Amino acid sequence: MKSNHPHLAIICLEDEPAVLSAVVRDLAPFEDAFQIVPVESVTDARKVLTTLAEKHIPLALALCDHLLPGVSGTEFLVELNQSEATRAARKVLITAQAGLNDTVKAINEGNLNHYIAKPWLPEDLRAVVRDQLTSYLLVTKTNPLPYLSVLDAPRLLEAMQRNNLTTDE
């Protein structure tokens, strides 16, 4: 982490190490502005959420596979949506395996923001992440200035101007 502003976190939940590495690699442009946390199970993700809460680091984005050992990615997204602390986090399902019922549940109960089919193109994943993180900042009214270099700067600046937002934290 090179930046000195308060960090926001991104959880990448994927049980296949090679796929998880690919997701983290594709998110490299965001790593100076966001804390990227790779996890291989919902149990580990829950531990990370506890640690982030203790450090007062909000979860901005959860990227989840659907098929995981134990609890599914869809169930995890529903948990995030049911918790006051993580409800505002943007939720993205990255999977080749979610059926229609699971996808509908993720949308209706997990407040799914986006669905990415595997395999993905790195530039497509980055575009979705950039869009979702930009939306997170706008919805939560987080000071966008530290993130302008990696997110949708025109959208953030236009929203700041339109809403007369200040940069006080």
Accessible surface in RSA format (square Angstrom, percent):
REM  Atomic radii and reference values for relative SASA: ProtOr
REM  Chains: A
REM  Algorithm: Lee & Richards
REM  Probe-radius: 1.40
REM  Slices: 20
REM RES _ NUM      All-atoms   Total-Side   Main-Chain    Non-polar    All polar
REM                ABS   REL    ABS   REL    ABS   REL    ABS   REL    ABS   REL
RES MET A   1   125.70  65.1  55.15  36.5  70.55 168.0  55.15  46.9  70.55  93.5
RES LYS A   2   175.74  85.7 140.17  86.0  35.58  84.7 102.94  92.7  72.80  77.5
RES SER A   3    36.38  30.7  17.31  23.1  19.07  43.9  26.30  56.0  10.08  14.1
RES ASN A   4   153.28 105.7 116.67 112.7  36.61  88.2  42.77 102.9 110.51 106.8
RES HIS A   5    27.93  15.3  19.96  13.9   7.97  20.4  23.12  23.8   4.81   5.6
RES PRO A   6    89.85  65.5  75.61  68.9  14.24  51.7  88.57  73.1   1.28   8.0
RES HIS A   7    34.54  18.9  29.98  20.8   4.56  11.7  22.88  23.6  11.66  13.6
RES LEU A   8     8.18   4.6   8.18   5.9   0.00   0.0   8.18   5.7   0.00   0.0
RES ALA A   9     0.00   0.0   0.00   0.0   0.00   0.0   0.00   0.0   0.00   0.0
RES ILE A  10     0.00   0.0   0.00   0.0   0.00   0.0   0.00   0.0   0.00   0.0
RES ILE A  11     0.00   0.0   0.00   0.0   0.00   0.0   0.00   0.0   0.00   0.0
RES CYS A  12     1.41   1.1   1.22   1.4   0.19   0.4   1.41   3.6   0.00   0.0
RES LEU A  13     1.61   0.9   0.00   0.0   1.61   4.0   0.00   0.0   1.61   4.3
RES GLU A  14     6.53   3.7   6.53   4.9   0.00   0.0   4.21   8.2   2.32   1.9
RES ASP A  15    45.63  32.0  33.40  33.2  12.23  28.9   5.14  12.1  40.49  40.4
RES GLU A  16    93.16  53.5  92.25  69.8   0.91   2.2  27.57  53.3  65.60  53.6
RES PRO A  17    85.43  62.3  83.10  75.8   2.32   8.4  84.62  69.9   0.81   5.0
RES ALA A  18    81.78  75.2  65.22 100.6  16.56  37.7  73.23 103.1   8.55  22.7
RES VAL A  19    32.63  21.5  30.67  27.8   1.96   4.7  32.63  28.4   0.00   0.0
RES LEU A  20    13.39   7.5  13.39   9.6   0.00   0.0  13.39   9.4   0.00   0.0
RES SER A  21    71.76  60.6  63.10  84.2   8.66  20.0  35.60  75.8  36.16  50.7
RES ALA A  22    19.99  18.4  19.28  29.7   0.72   1.6  19.65  27.7   0.34   0.9
RES VAL A  23     5.77   3.8   5.77   5.2   0.00   0.0   5.77   5.0   0.00   0.0
RES VAL A  24    44.38  29.2  42.74  38.7   1.64   4.0  42.74  37.1   1.64   4.5
RES ARG A  25   150.76  63.3 137.47  70.1  13.29  31.6  79.48 108.6  71.28  43.2
RES ASP A  26     3.79   2.7   3.52   3.5   0.27   0.6   0.27   0.6   3.52   3.5
RES LEU A  27     0.00   0.0   0.00   0.0   0.00   0.0   0.00   0.0   0.00   0.0
RES ALA A  28    42.85  39.4  36.61  56.5   6.25  14.2  37.04  52.2   5.81  15.4
RES PRO A  29    64.44  47.0  43.69  39.8  20.75  75.4  56.97  47.0   7.47  46.4
RES PHE A  30     0.10   0.1   0.10   0.1   0.00   0.0   0.10   0.1   0.00   0.0
RES GLU A  31    89.53  51.4  87.21  66.0   2.32   5.5  19.65  38.0  69.88  57.1
RES ASP A  32    59.31  41.5  58.49  58.2   0.82   1.9  19.98  47.0  39.33  39.2
RES ALA A  33     5.59   5.1   5.15   7.9   0.44   1.0   5.59   7.9   0.00   0.0
RES PHE A  34     0.29   0.1   0.29   0.2   0.00   0.0   0.29   0.2   0.00   0.0
RES GLN A  35    46.15  25.8  46.15  33.7   0.00   0.0   8.92  19.0  37.23  28.2
RES ILE A  36    27.63  15.7   7.08   5.3  20.55  49.5   7.08   5.1  20.55  55.8
RES VAL A  37    22.15  14.6  21.41  19.4   0.74   1.8  22.15  19.2   0.00   0.0
RES PRO A  38    65.77  47.9  49.21  44.9  16.56  60.2  49.21  40.6  16.56 102.9
RES VAL A  39     9.66   6.4   5.52   5.0   4.14  10.0   9.66   8.4   0.00   0.0
RES GLU A  40    75.12  43.1  72.14  54.6   2.99   7.1  20.00  38.7  55.13  45.0
RES SER A  41    25.90  21.9  25.90  34.6   0.00   0.0  22.03  46.9   3.87   5.4
RES VAL A  42     3.55   2.3   2.64   2.4   0.91   2.2   2.64   2.3   0.91   2.5
RES THR A  43    75.99  54.0  75.08  76.1   0.91   2.2  44.01  59.1  31.97  48.3
RES ASP A  44    57.75  40.5  56.85  56.6   0.90   2.1  10.45  24.6  47.30  47.2
RES ALA A  45     0.00   0.0   0.00   0.0   0.00   0.0   0.00   0.0   0.00   0.0
RES ARG A  46    97.36  40.9  94.17  48.0   3.19   7.6  47.03  64.3  50.34  30.5
RES LYS A  47   130.18  63.5 125.06  76.7   5.12  12.2  84.79  76.3  45.39  48.3
RES VAL A  48    27.63  18.2  25.95  23.5   1.68   4.0  27.59  24.0   0.03   0.1
RES LEU A  49    31.75  17.7  27.44  19.6   4.31  10.8  27.80  19.5   3.95  10.6
RES THR A  50    78.23  55.6  72.37  73.4   5.86  14.0  50.77  68.2  27.46  41.5
RES THR A  51    58.60  41.7  58.60  59.4   0.00   0.0  33.31  44.7  25.29  38.2
RES LEU A  52     5.26   2.9   5.26   3.8   0.00   0.0   5.26   3.7   0.00   0.0
RES ALA A  53    61.46  56.5  43.06  66.4  18.40  41.9  52.59  74.1   8.87  23.5
RES GLU A  54   126.47  72.6  98.67  74.6  27.80  66.2  49.51  95.8  76.96  62.8
RES LYS A  55   127.91  62.4 105.48  64.7  22.43  53.4  64.89  58.4  63.02  67.1
RES HIS A  56   161.81  88.4 134.85  93.7  26.96  69.0  98.68 101.7  63.13  73.5
RES ILE A  57    27.40  15.6  22.84  17.0   4.56  11.0  23.32  16.8   4.08  11.1
RES PRO A  58    59.77  43.6  49.70  45.3  10.06  36.6  59.47  49.1   0.29   1.8
RES LEU A  59     6.83   3.8   0.93   0.7   5.90  14.8   0.93   0.7   5.90  15.9
RES ALA A  60     0.00   0.0   0.00   0.0   0.00   0.0   0.00   0.0   0.00   0.0
RES LEU A  61     0.00   0.0   0.00   0.0   0.00   0.0   0.00   0.0   0.00   0.0
RES ALA A  62     0.00   0.0   0.00   0.0   0.00   0.0   0.00   0.0   0.00   0.0
RES LEU A  63     2.71   1.5   1.15   0.8   1.56   3.9   1.47   1.0   1.24   3.3
RES CYS A  64     0.50   0.4   0.00   0.0   0.50   1.2   0.49   1.3   0.00   0.0
RES ASP A  65     7.17   5.0   5.58   5.6   1.58   3.7   0.41   1.0   6.76   6.7
RES HIS A  66    10.17   5.6  10.17   7.1   0.00   0.0   2.89   3.0   7.27   8.5
RES LEU A  67    95.50  53.2  91.88  65.7   3.62   9.1  92.64  65.1   2.86   7.7
RES LEU A  68    18.60  10.4   0.00   0.0  18.60  46.7   2.80   2.0  15.80  42.5
RES PRO A  69    83.78  61.1  63.50  57.9  20.28  73.7  75.66  62.5   8.13  50.5
RES GLY A  70    83.74 103.3   0.00   N/A  83.74 103.3  43.30 118.8  40.44  90.6
RES VAL A  71    48.45  31.9  42.04  38.1   6.41  15.4  46.98  40.8   1.47   4.0
RES SER A  72    24.25  20.5  22.16  29.6   2.09   4.8  19.33  41.2   4.92   6.9
RES GLY A  73     0.00   0.0   0.00   N/A   0.00   0.0   0.00   0.0   0.00   0.0
RES THR A  74     1.29   0.9   1.29   1.3   0.00   0.0   1.29   1.7   0.00   0.0
RES GLU A  75    65.61  37.7  65.09  49.2   0.51   1.2  24.37  47.1  41.23  33.7
RES PHE A  76     0.58   0.3   0.58   0.4   0.00   0.0   0.58   0.4   0.00   0.0
RES LEU A  77     0.00   0.0   0.00   0.0   0.00   0.0   0.00   0.0   0.00   0.0
RES VAL A  78     8.74   5.8   8.74   7.9   0.00   0.0   8.74   7.6   0.00   0.0
RES GLU A  79    59.54  34.2  53.25  40.3   6.29  15.0  35.06  67.8  24.47  20.0
RES LEU A  80     2.75   1.5   2.23   1.6   0.53   1.3   2.75   1.9   0.00   0.0
RES ASN A  81    30.24  20.9  28.02  27.1   2.23   5.4   0.00   0.0  30.24  29.2
RES GLN A  82   127.40  71.2 102.27  74.7  25.13  59.8  39.07  83.2  88.33  67.0
RES SER A  83    45.70  38.6  38.64  51.6   7.07  16.3  29.28  62.3  16.42  23.0
RES GLU A  84   142.83  82.0 124.69  94.3  18.13  43.2  63.05 122.0  79.77  65.1
RES ALA A  85    84.45  77.7  48.37  74.6  36.09  82.1  60.07  84.6  24.38  64.6
RES THR A  86    13.49   9.6  12.68  12.9   0.80   1.9  12.86  17.3   0.62   0.9
RES ARG A  87   100.22  42.1  97.10  49.5   3.12   7.4  47.91  65.5  52.31  31.7
RES ALA A  88    49.39  45.4  32.96  50.9  16.43  37.4  43.08  60.7   6.31  16.7
RES ALA A  89     2.41   2.2   0.00   0.0   2.41   5.5   0.00   0.0   2.41   6.4
RES ARG A  90    44.46  18.7  44.46  22.7   0.00   0.0   1.73   2.4  42.74  25.9
RES LYS A  91     0.27   0.1   0.27   0.2   0.00   0.0   0.00   0.0   0.27   0.3
RES VAL A  92     0.00   0.0   0.00   0.0   0.00   0.0   0.00   0.0   0.00   0.0
RES LEU A  93     0.00   0.0   0.00   0.0   0.00   0.0   0.00   0.0   0.00   0.0
RES ILE A  94     6.54   3.7   6.54   4.9   0.00   0.0   6.54   4.7   0.00   0.0
RES THR A  95     0.12   0.1   0.00   0.0   0.11   0.3   0.00   0.0   0.12   0.2
RES ALA A  96    62.11  57.1  27.50  42.4  34.61  78.7  34.05  47.9  28.06  74.3
RES GLN A  97   110.73  61.9  87.64  64.0  23.10  55.0  18.20  38.7  92.53  70.2
RES ALA A  98    16.12  14.8   0.00   0.0  16.12  36.7   0.00   0.0  16.12  42.7
RES GLY A  99    37.28  46.0   0.00   N/A  37.28  46.0  35.67  97.9   1.60   3.6
RES LEU A 100   140.15  78.1 125.69  89.9  14.46  36.3 129.39  90.9  10.76  29.0
RES ASN A 101   128.37  88.5 119.31 115.3   9.07  21.8  33.09  79.6  95.28  92.1
RES ASP A 102    51.78  36.3  51.24  51.0   0.54   1.3   0.67   1.6  51.11  51.0
RES THR A 103    23.76  16.9  23.76  24.1   0.00   0.0  20.97  28.2   2.79   4.2
RES VAL A 104    63.70  41.9  63.40  57.4   0.30   0.7  63.70  55.3   0.00   0.0
RES LYS A 105    64.19  31.3  60.82  37.3   3.37   8.0  29.88  26.9  34.32  36.6
RES ALA A 106     0.00   0.0   0.00   0.0   0.00   0.0   0.00   0.0   0.00   0.0
RES ILE A 107    90.83  51.7  82.32  61.3   8.51  20.5  82.32  59.3   8.51  23.1
RES ASN A 108   110.35  76.1  75.45  72.9  34.90  84.0  23.89  57.5  86.46  83.6
RES GLU A 109    88.28  50.7  79.29  60.0   8.99  21.4  33.10  64.0  55.18  45.1
RES GLY A 110     0.00   0.0   0.00   N/A   0.00   0.0   0.00   0.0   0.00   0.0
RES ASN A 111    72.47  50.0  70.12  67.8   2.35   5.7   8.62  20.7  63.85  61.7
RES LEU A 112    21.24  11.8   3.44   2.5  17.80  44.7   3.44   2.4  17.80  47.9
RES ASN A 113    43.11  29.7  16.18  15.6  26.93  64.8   4.97  12.0  38.14  36.9
RES HIS A 114    68.92  37.7  61.97  43.1   6.94  17.8  44.30  45.7  24.62  28.6
RES TYR A 115    81.70  38.1  63.47  36.1  18.23  47.4  48.94  36.8  32.76  40.4
RES ILE A 116    15.43   8.8  12.19   9.1   3.23   7.8  15.43  11.1   0.00   0.0
RES ALA A 117    59.31  54.5  50.67  78.2   8.64  19.6  50.67  71.4   8.64  22.9
RES LYS A 118    41.46  20.2  28.59  17.5  12.87  30.6  22.17  20.0  19.29  20.5
RES PRO A 119   133.09  97.0 112.02 102.1  21.07  76.6 115.00  94.9  18.09 112.5
RES TRP A 120    39.62  15.9  17.79   8.6  21.83  51.3  22.99  12.3  16.63  27.0
RES LEU A 121   103.10  57.4 101.86  72.9   1.24   3.1 101.86  71.5   1.24   3.3
RES PRO A 122    44.37  32.3  44.37  40.4   0.00   0.0  44.37  36.6   0.00   0.0
RES GLU A 123   100.51  57.7  95.23  72.0   5.28  12.6  52.06 100.7  48.46  39.6
RES ASP A 124    73.10  51.2  70.80  70.5   2.30   5.4  21.62  50.9  51.48  51.3
RES LEU A 125     0.00   0.0   0.00   0.0   0.00   0.0   0.00   0.0   0.00   0.0
RES ARG A 126    59.59  25.0  59.59  30.4   0.00   0.0   4.75   6.5  54.84  33.2
RES ALA A 127    52.48  48.3  46.02  71.0   6.45  14.7  47.91  67.5   4.56  12.1
RES VAL A 128    20.90  13.8  17.61  15.9   3.29   7.9  20.81  18.1   0.09   0.2
RES VAL A 129     0.00   0.0   0.00   0.0   0.00   0.0   0.00   0.0   0.00   0.0
RES ARG A 130    79.36  33.3  79.36  40.5   0.00   0.0  25.21  34.5  54.15  32.8
RES ASP A 131    62.72  43.9  60.68  60.4   2.04   4.8  20.28  47.7  42.43  42.3
RES GLN A 132     7.78   4.4   7.78   5.7   0.00   0.0   0.00   0.0   7.78   5.9
RES LEU A 133     0.47   0.3   0.22   0.2   0.25   0.6   0.22   0.2   0.25   0.7
RES THR A 134     0.00   0.0   0.00   0.0   0.00   0.0   0.00   0.0   0.00   0.0
RES SER A 135    13.23  11.2  12.47  16.6   0.76   1.8   5.61  12.0   7.62  10.7
RES TYR A 136    10.73   5.0  10.62   6.0   0.10   0.3   0.54   0.4  10.19  12.6
RES LEU A 137     1.91   1.1   0.46   0.3   1.46   3.7   0.64   0.4   1.28   3.4
RES LEU A 138    42.69  23.8  30.87  22.1  11.82  29.7  32.34  22.7  10.36  27.9
RES VAL A 139    96.21  63.3  72.83  65.9  23.38  56.3  79.58  69.1  16.63  45.1
RES THR A 140    47.60  33.9  18.52  18.8  29.08  69.3  26.32  35.3  21.28  32.2
RES LYS A 141   149.14  72.8 123.35  75.7  25.79  61.4  82.67  74.4  66.47  70.8
RES THR A 142    38.22  27.2  27.51  27.9  10.71  25.5  26.45  35.5  11.77  17.8
RES ASN A 143    19.34  13.3  11.31  10.9   8.03  19.3   4.37  10.5  14.97  14.5
RES PRO A 144     3.56   2.6   3.56   3.2   0.00   0.0   3.56   2.9   0.00   0.0
RES LEU A 145    79.02  44.0  64.82  46.4  14.20  35.7  65.08  45.7  13.93  37.5
RES PRO A 146    40.33  29.4  14.93  13.6  25.40  92.3  27.97  23.1  12.36  76.8
RES TYR A 147     5.93   2.8   5.93   3.4   0.00   0.0   1.88   1.4   4.05   5.0
RES LEU A 148    37.48  20.9  32.97  23.6   4.52  11.4  33.03  23.2   4.45  12.0
RES SER A 149   110.22  93.1  65.52  87.4  44.70 103.0  58.51 124.6  51.71  72.4
RES VAL A 150    24.45  16.1  19.09  17.3   5.35  12.9  24.39  21.2   0.06   0.2
RES LEU A 151    10.14   5.6   0.00   0.0  10.14  25.5   0.00   0.0  10.14  27.3
RES ASP A 152    46.40  32.5  41.85  41.7   4.55  10.8  11.08  26.1  35.32  35.2
RES ALA A 153    24.78  22.8  24.27  37.5   0.51   1.2  24.27  34.2   0.51   1.4
RES PRO A 154   101.19  73.7  90.46  82.5  10.73  39.0  97.49  80.5   3.69  23.0
RES ARG A 155    71.60  30.1  64.68  33.0   6.92  16.5  42.26  57.8  29.34  17.8
RES LEU A 156     0.17   0.1   0.17   0.1   0.00   0.0   0.17   0.1   0.00   0.0
RES LEU A 157    84.05  46.8  80.07  57.3   3.98  10.0  80.44  56.5   3.61   9.7
RES GLU A 158    90.27  51.8  85.72  64.9   4.54  10.8  49.01  94.8  41.26  33.7
RES ALA A 159     1.30   1.2   1.30   2.0   0.00   0.0   1.30   1.8   0.00   0.0
RES MET A 160    24.65  12.8  22.72  15.0   1.93   4.6  23.00  19.6   1.66   2.2
RES GLN A 161   151.61  84.8 128.28  93.8  23.32  55.5  47.81 101.8 103.80  78.7
RES ARG A 162   151.21  63.5 115.11  58.7  36.10  86.0  72.67  99.3  78.54  47.6
RES ASN A 163    79.14  54.6  55.30  53.4  23.84  57.4  17.67  42.5  61.47  59.4
RES ASN A 164   133.20  91.9 116.71 112.8  16.49  39.7  24.02  57.8 109.18 105.5
RES LEU A 165    50.12  27.9  32.53  23.3  17.59  44.2  34.50  24.2  15.62  42.0
RES THR A 166    94.11  66.9  76.85  77.9  17.26  41.1  66.17  88.9  27.94  42.2
RES THR A 167    55.45  39.4  44.93  45.6  10.51  25.1  14.37  19.3  41.08  62.1
RES ASP A 168   118.93  83.3  95.80  95.4  23.14  54.7  31.82  74.9  87.11  86.9
RES GLU A 169   146.59  84.2  69.39  52.5  77.20 183.8  73.61 142.4  72.98  59.6
END  Absolute sums over single chains surface
CHAIN  1 A     8466.3       6899.5       1566.8       4784.8       3681.5
END  Absolute sums over all chains
TOTAL          8466.3       6899.5       1566.8       4784.8       3681.5
